[in-house]
Amino acid sequence: MSYHNPVLLEESVRQLAIKPDGIYVDATFGGGGHSGKILEALGEKGRLFAFDTDVEAQANAIADNRFVLIPENFRFIKRFLRLYGVKKVDGILADLGVSSHQFDSSQRGFSTRFEGQLDMRMNQENSLSAYEVINTYDETKLADVLYQYGDLRSSRALARSIVKARTEKKLKSTFDLKSAIQQYLPKGRENKVMAQVFQAIRIEVNQELEVLKEFLLQVPDLLNKKGRLSVISYHSLEDRLVKRFIRNGLFEGEPERDMYGNFQVPLRKVGKLIVPGKEEIKNNNRARSAKLRIAEKI
Ligand SMILES: C[S@@+](CC[C@H](N)C(=O)[O-])C[C@H]1O[C@@H](n2cnc3c(N)ncnc32)[C@H](O)[C@@H]1O
């Protein structure tokens, strides 16, 4: 099975409007589908820096002297680019979330389909795993995670059932978690709700929204004038952060106005929201929730 089937590949890279001798960043390398496409568009003098926090992605590193894979979290994008003497870039692509490889590795615990440890860490050196979230968070905190990140209306009942089950015996595997909440799943929607529970825990374990915010806040400073940002998200909370940041340069409230009363924003939205077509979704189920947004540095 392939590592990952890239989503919105043509469109997300085309929208970077690549300059052959420019410097680009792929913040989420994974199987390197997007990186490969960016390299195709770059000339001999172009450079591509890719990030991935998962050590398993390193096996896909591309042997090309224009390419560097940085095995770090993109929340530290500026700091690590500086180590390579890079302060400004011409485009940044981020294809958020987990790869098919991570999702389909049973022992990583991302998927409801396989029995595996309650892990869900993208970077296995991080201390917080799904095991800690499930076995140590108090009931209120657990319910908040399920409600905020999983949009689960039954979050309180679900949290209560997890706490009840774990007082008898610690929940160690994905199937332990499934059986703890089985009876609270609405008939006919069991799989969907279960997937929402897993997704909420994953977002908490990897601090995905915090990390995304930290990353986005560094983007305007990193981009050269007219440099592009291309972001693919798979969750409405991520998409909302990206959309607001592109519009306002902020996540909450309104930007400041300049002396003429115009809003001061660092980025300009390019085109409309892009989603995969029917054909792509038919061929790649993971594309179904993808949303691509593009911005340009003013
Ligand atoms: C959806 S996959 C990207 C797939 C890639 N575009 C491709 O074509 O193969 C997301 C990848 O980003 C990585 N990732 C997720 N969050 C990250 C973060 N905060 N910092 C660095 N890498 C991250 C994951 O480990 C995963 O390999």
The ligand as an SDF file (V2000), in Angstrom:
LIG
                    3D

 27 29  0  0  0  0  0  0  0  0999 V2000
   -1.9060   14.7550    5.2940 C   0  0  0  0  0  0  0  0  0  0  0  0
   -0.2490   14.2750    5.5610 S   0  0  0  0  0  0  0  0  0  0  0  0
    0.6260   15.0880    4.2890 C   0  0  0  0  0  0  0  0  0  0  0  0
    0.7590   14.2660    3.0630 C   0  0  0  0  0  0  0  0  0  0  0  0
    1.6590   14.8680    2.0200 C   0  0  0  0  0  0  0  0  0  0  0  0
    1.1690   16.1170    1.5240 N   0  0  0  0  0  0  0  0  0  0  0  0
    1.8420   13.8910    0.8780 C   0  0  0  0  0  0  0  0  0  0  0  0
    1.5870   14.2750   -0.2830 O   0  0  0  0  0  0  0  0  0  0  0  0
    2.2450   12.7490    1.0990 O   0  0  0  0  0  0  0  0  0  0  0  0
    0.2390   15.2250    6.9360 C   0  0  0  0  0  0  0  0  0  0  0  0
    1.6740   14.9870    7.3730 C   0  0  0  0  0  0  0  0  0  0  0  0
    2.0530   16.0960    8.1530 O   0  0  0  0  0  0  0  0  0  0  0  0
    2.6740   15.6790    9.3280 C   0  0  0  0  0  0  0  0  0  0  0  0
    2.3410   16.6680   10.3450 N   0  0  0  0  0  0  0  0  0  0  0  0
    1.1430   16.8950   10.9050 C   0  0  0  0  0  0  0  0  0  0  0  0
    1.2260   17.9010   11.7790 N   0  0  0  0  0  0  0  0  0  0  0  0
    2.5150   18.3180   11.7570 C   0  0  0  0  0  0  0  0  0  0  0  0
    3.2250   19.3420   12.4320 C   0  0  0  0  0  0  0  0  0  0  0  0
    2.6260   20.1170   13.3260 N   0  0  0  0  0  0  0  0  0  0  0  0
    4.5200   19.5180   12.1350 N   0  0  0  0  0  0  0  0  0  0  0  0
    5.1460   18.7480   11.2180 C   0  0  0  0  0  0  0  0  0  0  0  0
    4.5220   17.7450   10.5600 N   0  0  0  0  0  0  0  0  0  0  0  0
    3.2250   17.5490   10.8220 C   0  0  0  0  0  0  0  0  0  0  0  0
    2.1370   14.3110    9.6290 C   0  0  0  0  0  0  0  0  0  0  0  0
    3.0850   13.5660   10.3580 O   0  0  0  0  0  0  0  0  0  0  0  0
    1.8700   13.7500    8.2360 C   0  0  0  0  0  0  0  0  0  0  0  0
    2.9630   13.0080    7.7760 O   0  0  0  0  0  0  0  0  0  0  0  0
  1  2  1  0
  2  3  1  0
  2 10  1  0
  3  4  1  0
  4  5  1  0
  5  6  1  0
  5  7  1  0
  7  8  2  0
  7  9  1  0
 10 11  1  0
 11 12  1  0
 11 26  1  0
 12 13  1  0
 13 14  1  0
 13 24  1  0
 14 15  1  0
 14 23  1  0
 15 16  2  0
 16 17  1  0
 17 18  1  0
 17 23  2  0
 18 19  1  0
 18 20  2  0
 20 21  1  0
 21 22  2  0
 22 23  1  0
 24 25  1  0
 24 26  1  0
 26 27  1  0
M  CHG  2   2   1   9  -1
M  END
$$$$
